Amino acid sequence: MTGFVTSLWRYPIKSHGREAVQQAGFNPGQTMPGDRVWAVAHEQSKADGSEWVPCANFSRVSKVAQLMAITCRLLDDERIVLSHPTRPELEFDPKTETQAFLDWVKPLMPEDRAASARLVRVPGRGMTDSDFPSVTLCNMASHRAVERKVERDLSIHRWRGNIWFDQVPEWQEFDWMGRDVQIGDVVFRVKEPTDRCMATTANPETGIRDTDTLGALTHWGHQDFTVRAEVIQGGQLSVGDKVTLL
């Protein structure tokens, strides 16, 4: 089996923006560089940046659909630029300018949700939904299968994945559990399917829930899409690189 990488995506602030990159370097046991570096703890969260905690501690798309429409850029000096269809562009330093971010995102947050309170990070550990530093591997053929089921075009951004590839049969990625996959110079060990939530029902252009993606997935007997993998051999990978099951 050989596919090829069609796009690479990182999410510097968990649930708050996406950014395309053309290449990335990976290190064993770590997330994609620049991915989920920061997470937004809400006022009821006990997250303090001392350790990984589950996603329920954070403001996220599954609870706030408007967050899906955020895009971002991670600058070389670690400042972040955020954009949204209804908000002015914001450039800020997440280490020192938290209040500027909280003021910017507040109009997107429903009044009946716990308010965003602070930005947290765990040094050396991206705040993935999994309890291990994961990278999501995403099959374009499986995405097209979901599009056919809902009878409309869907943005891949609904899935908030890292590495997208094509020329692999639909759903074949679920047969890779415990197997190793080489992409560019990097070797990943596939560990689990990615269970999905209400986040995927939101349109990435508008931040409005408009498609029953979860209902569509149940057609195949699950609500999973993409797989989570661990980096076991570091190196570089780029858009266009081969995807090979070892």
Rosetta silent file (secondary structure, phi, psi, omega in degrees, C-alpha in Angstrom):
SEQUENCE: MTGFVTSLWRYPIKSHGREAVQQAGFNPGQTMPGDRVWAVAHEQSKADGSEWVPCANFSRVSKVAQLMAITCRLLDDERIVLSHPTRPELEFDPKTETQAFLDWVKPLMPEDRAASARLVRVPGRGMTDSDFPSVTLCNMASHRAVERKVERDLSIHRWRGNIWFDQVPEWQEFDWMGRDVQIGDVVFRVKEPTDRCMATTANPETGIRDTDTLGALTHWGHQDFTVRAEVIQGGQLSVGDKVTLL
SCORE:     score description
SCORE:     0.000 S_00000001
   1 L     0.000  126.320  176.249    0.000    0.000    0.000 S_00000001
   2 E  -137.542  124.409  173.032    1.390    3.406   -0.996 S_00000001
   3 E  -119.169 -167.253  177.034   -0.345    6.752   -0.755 S_00000001
   4 E  -147.629  151.361 -176.942    0.929   10.314   -0.705 S_00000001
   5 E   -74.833  128.025  178.500    0.534   13.340    1.572 S_00000001
   6 E  -100.677  -28.815  177.279   -1.917   15.944    0.290 S_00000001
   7 E  -164.612  157.382  178.868   -1.737   18.472    3.142 S_00000001
   8 E  -127.387  136.549 -176.391   -0.350   19.095    6.636 S_00000001
   9 E  -137.250  139.736  173.499   -2.161   21.025    9.382 S_00000001
  10 E  -127.599  161.827 -172.920   -1.342   22.220   12.859 S_00000001
  11 L  -135.700   82.760 -172.151   -3.498   23.854   15.528 S_00000001
  12 L   -53.043  -38.611  175.395   -1.343   26.082   17.779 S_00000001
  13 E  -114.778  120.796 -177.304   -4.227   26.744   20.204 S_00000001
  14 L   -50.923  124.856  177.415   -6.484   23.750   20.815 S_00000001
  15 L    68.027    7.889 -177.109   -9.898   24.346   19.145 S_00000001
  16 L  -130.121   68.790  173.258   -8.917   27.918   18.191 S_00000001
  17 L   111.060  155.089  179.549   -7.649   28.006   14.616 S_00000001
  18 L  -136.273  153.187  179.885   -5.887   25.940   11.986 S_00000001
  19 E  -146.462  131.127  175.277   -2.792   26.535    9.857 S_00000001
  20 E   -82.478  143.643  171.776   -1.418   24.725    6.805 S_00000001
  21 E  -132.266  157.513 -179.299    2.303   23.960    6.547 S_00000001
  22 L   -92.178  -23.751  179.281    4.269   22.447    3.690 S_00000001
  23 E  -155.444  163.216  179.463    6.673   20.421    5.799 S_00000001
  24 E  -157.351  148.999  173.422    7.381   19.550    9.408 S_00000001
  25 E  -101.804  137.098 -177.298   10.028   17.850   11.524 S_00000001
  26 E  -118.075  146.621  176.599    8.872   15.237   14.029 S_00000001
  27 L  -118.481  144.332 -178.721   10.499   13.908   17.200 S_00000001
  28 L   -54.983  135.305  175.609    9.833   10.501   18.785 S_00000001
  29 L    72.689   13.699 -179.916    7.067   10.530   21.364 S_00000001
  30 L  -124.894  162.695  176.135    5.981   14.098   20.583 S_00000001
  31 L   -75.463  174.329  172.535    3.137   15.775   18.749 S_00000001
  32 L   -59.177  134.034 -179.776    3.514   17.603   15.459 S_00000001
  33 L   -55.292  133.471  179.765    5.597   20.746   16.132 S_00000001
  34 L    81.498    3.462 -175.824    3.356   23.725   16.844 S_00000001
  35 L   -97.963  126.668  178.605    0.292   21.540   17.346 S_00000001
  36 L    50.019   37.659  177.569   -1.993   22.086   20.374 S_00000001
  37 L   -61.996  -40.726 -178.990    0.840   23.931   22.122 S_00000001
  38 E  -116.037  153.032  171.639   -1.742   25.983   24.010 S_00000001
  39 E  -137.625  154.034 -174.530   -5.225   25.179   25.293 S_00000001
  40 E  -103.342  102.813  178.792   -7.890   27.523   26.649 S_00000001
  41 E   -75.160  135.695  178.061   -8.953   26.557   30.167 S_00000001
  42 E   -90.071  174.289 -170.921  -12.466   27.654   31.106 S_00000001
  43 L   -65.365  -18.030  178.153  -13.498   29.126   34.437 S_00000001
  44 L   -98.973    1.378 -176.617  -14.477   25.728   35.889 S_00000001
  45 L   -81.417  147.328  174.329  -11.271   23.995   34.779 S_00000001
  46 L  -102.117    6.405 -179.650   -8.522   22.861   37.143 S_00000001
  47 L   -62.946  130.425  179.917   -5.910   22.744   34.379 S_00000001
  48 L  -128.645    5.718  178.944   -2.749   24.559   35.448 S_00000001
  49 L    85.592    3.858 -179.515   -0.185   23.439   32.861 S_00000001
  50 L   -83.465  -22.284 -179.348    1.539   20.995   35.195 S_00000001
  51 L  -161.434  165.014  175.059    0.302   17.905   33.340 S_00000001
  52 L   -64.577  139.886  174.454   -1.937   16.686   30.536 S_00000001
  53 L  -135.720  158.352 -177.561   -5.652   16.778   31.360 S_00000001
  54 L   -65.326  162.949 -173.000   -8.736   15.680   29.353 S_00000001
  55 H   -65.071  -20.360  179.545  -10.462   17.960   26.859 S_00000001
  56 H   -60.758  -16.636  179.303  -13.419   18.641   29.177 S_00000001
  57 H   -79.990   -4.275 -169.993  -11.164   21.163   30.937 S_00000001
  58 E  -125.386  153.975  169.022  -10.987   23.402   27.876 S_00000001
  59 L   -69.496  130.789 -173.115  -13.106   25.648   25.672 S_00000001
  60 L  -152.823  164.783 -172.566  -13.538   23.650   22.473 S_00000001
  61 L   -62.989  -31.920 -178.110  -15.456   23.400   19.211 S_00000001
  62 L   -60.056  -25.745 -179.867  -17.709   20.590   20.424 S_00000001
  63 L  -105.217  -23.441 -176.209  -19.332   23.081   22.812 S_00000001
  64 L  -132.172   93.431 -173.105  -18.792   26.347   20.892 S_00000001
  65 H   -60.177  -32.003 -177.563  -19.379   25.926   17.155 S_00000001
  66 H   -62.065  -23.142  178.960  -18.134   29.428   16.281 S_00000001
  67 H   -64.554  -23.840 -178.867  -14.591   28.416   17.243 S_00000001
  68 H   -62.041  -27.494 -175.104  -14.501   26.185   14.155 S_00000001
  69 H   -85.696    3.286  178.637  -14.302   29.239   11.872 S_00000001
  70 L   -79.132  137.598  168.002  -11.041   30.531   13.393 S_00000001
  71 E  -118.955  164.117 -175.763   -7.858   30.369   11.329 S_00000001
  72 E  -152.826  167.785  170.653   -4.392   31.214   12.607 S_00000001
  73 E  -136.034  132.529  174.515   -0.716   31.691   11.923 S_00000001
  74 E   -98.751  115.721 -175.522    2.091   30.746   14.290 S_00000001
  75 L   -84.472  166.340 -177.115    4.935   33.224   13.826 S_00000001
  76 L   -61.368  -29.782 -179.457    8.645   32.517   14.245 S_00000001
  77 L   -90.342   13.391  178.309    8.724   34.387   17.570 S_00000001
  78 L    73.276    6.510  168.749    5.803   32.222   18.842 S_00000001
  79 L   -71.184  156.323 -176.568    3.318   35.065   18.546 S_00000001
  80 E  -124.573  138.906  175.368   -0.006   33.940   17.087 S_00000001
  81 E  -111.093  123.735 -179.950   -2.282   35.673   14.568 S_00000001
  82 E  -111.984  143.490  176.225   -5.986   34.777   14.782 S_00000001
  83 E  -135.007  149.867  177.574   -8.719   35.464   12.221 S_00000001
  84 E  -154.452  146.466 -177.016  -12.485   34.897   12.231 S_00000001
  85 L   -56.252  -26.925 -176.206  -15.247   36.031    9.841 S_00000001
  86 L  -110.098    5.382 -175.885  -16.863   38.228   12.521 S_00000001
  87 E  -127.383  149.590  173.922  -13.780   39.451   14.424 S_00000001
  88 E   -68.301  153.405  178.848  -10.863   41.774   13.611 S_00000001
  89 E   -62.680  141.092  179.160   -7.513   40.081   13.168 S_00000001
  90 E  -124.917  127.462  168.277   -5.556   39.674   16.403 S_00000001
  91 E  -112.605  128.037 -176.451   -1.789   39.254   16.780 S_00000001
  92 E  -153.902  164.477  176.383   -0.689   38.476   20.315 S_00000001
  93 L  -101.087  111.893 -176.236    1.880   36.704   22.494 S_00000001
  94 L   -65.208  -16.278  179.211    0.144   33.830   24.315 S_00000001
  95 L   -78.454  -30.736 -171.076    2.782   33.928   27.050 S_00000001
  96 L  -128.388  -10.071 -174.479    2.185   37.538   28.071 S_00000001
  97 L  -123.562   45.940 -179.000   -0.973   38.848   26.386 S_00000001
  98 H   -58.807  -40.880 -175.980   -3.653   36.446   27.555 S_00000001
  99 H   -62.774  -36.785  177.542   -6.176   39.196   28.228 S_00000001
 100 H   -60.993  -40.214  177.531   -6.015   40.409   24.638 S_00000001
 101 H   -66.443  -46.377 -177.817   -6.916   36.907   23.514 S_00000001
 102 H   -61.946  -39.134  177.751   -9.734   36.512   26.061 S_00000001
 103 H   -65.392  -37.969 -178.008  -11.251   39.843   25.006 S_00000001
 104 H   -67.423  -42.636 -173.589  -11.029   38.805   21.331 S_00000001
 105 H   -83.670  -18.254 -173.900  -12.700   35.411   21.769 S_00000001
 106 H   -54.945  -42.758 -179.733  -15.397   36.482   24.248 S_00000001
 107 H   -63.869  -16.409  179.265  -17.962   37.588   21.602 S_00000001
 108 H   -86.536  -12.361 -172.267  -17.791   34.087   20.070 S_00000001
 109 L   -93.811  131.092  176.194  -18.675   32.353   23.343 S_00000001
 110 L   -64.692  148.232 -178.637  -22.307   31.578   24.306 S_00000001
 111 L   -69.136  -20.962 -177.204  -23.457   33.081   27.581 S_00000001
 112 L   -92.566   10.595  176.060  -24.605   29.673   28.848 S_00000001
 113 L  -109.310  153.489  174.964  -21.108   28.134   28.598 S_00000001
 114 L   -59.181  129.668 -175.222  -18.278   28.361   31.103 S_00000001
 115 L   -69.940  145.838  173.496  -16.246   31.409   30.101 S_00000001
 116 E   -64.422  135.815 -172.049  -12.694   31.059   28.793 S_00000001
 117 E  -120.482  -33.431 -174.954  -10.364   32.003   31.636 S_00000001
 118 E  -165.764  158.620  173.726   -6.682   31.407   30.781 S_00000001
 119 E   -97.366  134.532  178.604   -4.223   29.898   28.346 S_00000001
 120 E  -129.714  154.759  173.860   -2.230   26.900   29.552 S_00000001
 121 L  -145.875  150.654  174.339    0.541   24.790   28.101 S_00000001
 122 E  -110.017  111.791 -176.236    2.442   21.708   29.234 S_00000001
 123 L   -52.011  128.475  177.943    6.120   22.087   28.232 S_00000001
 124 L    75.985   11.672 -175.004    7.078   19.470   25.675 S_00000001
 125 E  -143.756  106.579  174.197    3.549   18.088   25.416 S_00000001
 126 L   -64.498  143.067 -174.167    0.917   19.116   22.883 S_00000001
 127 L   -87.025   65.618  177.125   -2.572   19.129   24.433 S_00000001
 128 L   -72.561  163.150  175.613   -4.088   16.418   22.228 S_00000001
 129 L   -67.890  -29.052  178.897   -7.379   14.730   23.134 S_00000001
 130 L   -75.822  154.821  179.849   -5.498   11.454   23.578 S_00000001
 131 L   -82.206    8.133  170.871   -3.600   10.756   26.793 S_00000001
 132 L  -127.815  154.461 -179.876   -0.437   10.267   24.737 S_00000001
 133 L   -66.558  103.610 -171.431    1.175   12.806   22.359 S_00000001
 134 L  -110.264  159.015  172.107   -0.592   11.830   19.151 S_00000001
 135 E  -123.824  132.660 -179.009   -0.561   12.760   15.481 S_00000001
 136 E   -93.299  130.031  177.743   -3.737   12.193   13.455 S_00000001
 137 E  -105.113  128.483 -165.282   -3.450   10.410   10.111 S_00000001
 138 E  -128.404  127.375 -175.039   -6.344   11.200    7.783 S_00000001
 139 E   -98.219  117.529  179.115   -7.524    9.355    4.667 S_00000001
 140 H   -60.906  -33.674  179.679   -9.030   11.473    1.877 S_00000001
 141 H   -64.314  -38.352  177.433  -10.870    8.404    0.524 S_00000001
 142 H   -68.015  -37.269  176.181  -12.675    7.982    3.856 S_00000001
 143 H   -61.344  -43.600  179.411  -13.545   11.678    3.816 S_00000001
 144 H   -65.012  -31.964  176.981  -15.056   11.295    0.360 S_00000001
 145 H   -63.725  -40.408  177.204  -17.081    8.326    1.638 S_00000001
 146 H   -66.727  -40.226  176.891  -18.623   10.569    4.300 S_00000001
 147 H   -57.823  -42.898  179.546  -19.327   13.224    1.658 S_00000001
 148 H   -64.293  -37.436 -178.504  -21.220   10.668   -0.400 S_00000001
 149 H   -66.809  -40.026 -179.203  -23.215    9.602    2.638 S_00000001
 150 H   -89.278   -5.678  177.123  -24.336   13.168    3.504 S_00000001
 151 L    59.229   44.819  174.608  -24.709   14.049   -0.189 S_00000001
 152 L  -162.861  159.133  174.632  -22.719   17.269   -0.022 S_00000001
 153 L   -71.929  140.362  177.463  -19.147   18.552   -0.163 S_00000001
 154 L  -126.236  143.778  173.239  -17.471   18.782    3.221 S_00000001
 155 L   -75.469  139.134  175.258  -14.350   20.635    4.294 S_00000001
 156 H   -64.601  -17.352 -176.322  -11.591   18.433    5.660 S_00000001
 157 H   -69.186  -15.572  174.665  -11.210   21.016    8.429 S_00000001
 158 H   -58.099  -29.029 -173.565  -14.206   19.546   10.246 S_00000001
 159 H   -92.375  -12.554  175.788  -11.897   16.726   11.339 S_00000001
 160 L    50.128   47.881 -177.989   -9.023   18.935   12.564 S_00000001
 161 L   -93.512  167.261 -178.185   -6.436   16.377   11.460 S_00000001
 162 L   -94.472  -56.376 -173.491   -2.665   16.684   11.048 S_00000001
 163 E  -117.394  114.463  178.149   -1.550   14.582    8.066 S_00000001
 164 E  -101.729  137.392  179.696   -3.907   14.079    5.104 S_00000001
 165 E  -137.810  162.774  179.775   -3.110   11.490    2.439 S_00000001
 166 E  -133.440  174.722 -178.579   -4.707   10.021   -0.692 S_00000001
 167 L    69.236   27.152  171.145   -4.545    6.878   -2.850 S_00000001
 168 L  -120.213  132.156 -178.088   -5.339    4.610    0.117 S_00000001
 169 L   -55.644  147.495 -177.155   -8.668    2.701    0.014 S_00000001
 170 L   -58.050  137.711  177.785  -11.425    4.133    2.196 S_00000001
 171 L    67.221    1.949 -179.553  -11.366    3.068    5.859 S_00000001
 172 H   -63.319  -26.140  179.841   -8.201    1.007    5.363 S_00000001
 173 H   -58.687  -26.649  178.942   -6.524    3.121    8.063 S_00000001
 174 H   -72.217  -14.284  176.046   -8.638    1.325   10.680 S_00000001
 175 H   -86.877    0.360 -175.342   -6.825   -1.907    9.740 S_00000001
 176 H   -92.465    3.823 -175.440   -3.499   -0.347   10.746 S_00000001
 177 L   -55.152  127.021 -178.852   -3.910   -0.651   14.534 S_00000001
 178 L    80.040   -2.757  179.723   -0.568   -1.650   16.035 S_00000001
 179 L   -96.126  162.935  178.121    1.162   -1.336   12.651 S_00000001
 180 E  -103.912  141.845 -179.838    3.891    1.073   11.606 S_00000001
 181 E  -127.929  129.161  176.520    3.495    3.585    8.785 S_00000001
 182 E  -101.143  130.011  176.078    6.354    5.508    7.193 S_00000001
 183 E  -130.236  115.969 -171.538    5.679    8.995    5.831 S_00000001
 184 L    60.458 -129.372  177.774    8.736   10.766    4.479 S_00000001
 185 L   -89.381   -4.561 -169.411   11.505   10.038    6.999 S_00000001
 186 E   -96.902  139.394  174.914    9.072    9.606    9.890 S_00000001
 187 E  -113.893  126.815  179.623    7.716    6.322   11.226 S_00000001
 188 E  -112.185  144.507  169.828    4.412    6.335   13.098 S_00000001
 189 E  -106.563  119.330 -177.784    2.815    3.532   15.116 S_00000001
 190 E   -76.046  128.363 -171.967   -0.954    3.600   14.758 S_00000001
 191 E  -114.497  -34.225 -175.683   -2.558    3.222   18.184 S_00000001
 192 E  -164.520  155.186  171.222   -6.289    3.950   18.063 S_00000001
 193 E   -72.272  156.950  178.731   -9.170    5.319   15.988 S_00000001
 194 E   -94.159  110.665  177.642  -10.203    8.913   16.672 S_00000001
 195 E   -73.436  140.716 -170.653  -13.622    8.991   18.290 S_00000001
 196 L  -109.548  158.205 -175.031  -15.663   11.951   17.066 S_00000001
 197 L  -134.542 -170.667 -177.393  -17.915   14.531   18.718 S_00000001
 198 H   -62.755  -16.753  179.365  -20.205   17.438   17.882 S_00000001
 199 H   -53.673  -38.031 -173.625  -17.248   19.537   16.721 S_00000001
 200 H   -72.635  -10.368  178.585  -17.422   17.874   13.305 S_00000001
 201 H   -81.571   -9.706 -175.751  -20.991   19.078   12.713 S_00000001
 202 E   -90.741  138.488  178.697  -19.814   22.718   12.495 S_00000001
 203 L   -76.087  123.334 -177.814  -18.997   24.386    9.170 S_00000001
 204 L   -66.843  -16.068  178.058  -15.371   25.643    9.197 S_00000001
 205 L   -86.763  -33.594 -172.683  -16.299   28.659    7.066 S_00000001
 206 L  -114.189  -19.683 -174.496  -19.267   29.880    9.128 S_00000001
 207 L    70.993   23.536  179.776  -18.990   28.250   12.558 S_00000001
 208 L  -113.567  135.971  177.905  -22.599   27.035   12.229 S_00000001
 209 E   -72.371  120.385 -173.652  -23.665   23.420   12.799 S_00000001
 210 L  -140.923    0.687 -177.663  -25.067   22.268    9.464 S_00000001
 211 L  -145.109  133.101  179.434  -24.261   18.578    8.863 S_00000001
 212 L   -84.030   72.201  179.541  -24.961   15.401   10.836 S_00000001
 213 H   -63.645  -36.856 -178.754  -21.480   13.943   10.452 S_00000001
 214 H   -67.176  -40.923  175.934  -21.930   11.708   13.495 S_00000001
 215 H   -62.775  -37.482  178.414  -25.121   10.233   12.092 S_00000001
 216 H   -63.663  -42.760 -178.050  -23.317    9.596    8.811 S_00000001
 217 H   -64.345  -30.700 -179.676  -20.493    7.732   10.550 S_00000001
 218 H   -63.857  -17.780  175.246  -22.940    5.395   12.294 S_00000001
 219 H   -57.466  -30.368  179.060  -23.683    4.005    8.833 S_00000001
 220 H   -97.544   10.195  175.066  -20.358    2.168    9.208 S_00000001
 221 L    83.948   17.935  179.359  -21.122    1.048   12.772 S_00000001
 222 L  -158.746  177.604  171.790  -19.004    3.600   14.620 S_00000001
 223 L  -127.679   43.342 -179.608  -18.422    7.323   15.125 S_00000001
 224 E  -106.645  147.077  172.553  -14.688    7.273   14.398 S_00000001
 225 E  -153.368  130.735 -172.899  -12.768    9.186   11.758 S_00000001
 226 E    73.475  169.525  177.837   -8.971    9.256   11.265 S_00000001
 227 E  -127.692  150.761  177.397   -6.491    7.383   13.451 S_00000001
 228 E   -98.503  135.100 -177.309   -4.144    8.516   16.196 S_00000001
 229 E  -131.952  158.194  177.122   -0.508    7.527   15.917 S_00000001
 230 E  -109.567  138.826  176.498    2.679    7.893   17.937 S_00000001
 231 E   -76.043  120.170  177.777    5.978    9.013   16.420 S_00000001
 232 E  -110.929  -17.701  172.491    8.510    6.213   16.936 S_00000001
 233 E  -136.914  120.070 -176.154   11.171    7.422   14.471 S_00000001
 234 L   -78.362  172.373  178.837   11.693   11.128   13.990 S_00000001
 235 E   151.239 -167.002 -177.895   12.553   13.029   10.842 S_00000001
 236 E  -103.896  146.606  168.391   11.144   15.314    8.186 S_00000001
 237 E  -142.919  155.457 -174.145    8.043   14.930    6.071 S_00000001
 238 E  -140.082  161.280  170.832    6.510   17.152    3.422 S_00000001
 239 L   -57.026  133.882 -178.247    3.419   17.486    1.267 S_00000001
 240 L    97.256  -13.634 -179.991    3.786   14.974   -1.570 S_00000001
 241 L   -66.008  154.106  177.973    5.765   12.406    0.464 S_00000001
 242 E   -73.616  148.616  173.874    4.870    8.730    0.189 S_00000001
 243 E  -116.174  116.307 -173.611    2.771    6.948    2.817 S_00000001
 244 E  -129.029  127.215  175.070    3.853    3.311    3.185 S_00000001
 245 E   -78.803  124.772 -175.885    2.535    0.631    5.528 S_00000001
 246 L   -88.754    0.000    0.000    5.549   -1.242    6.932 S_00000001
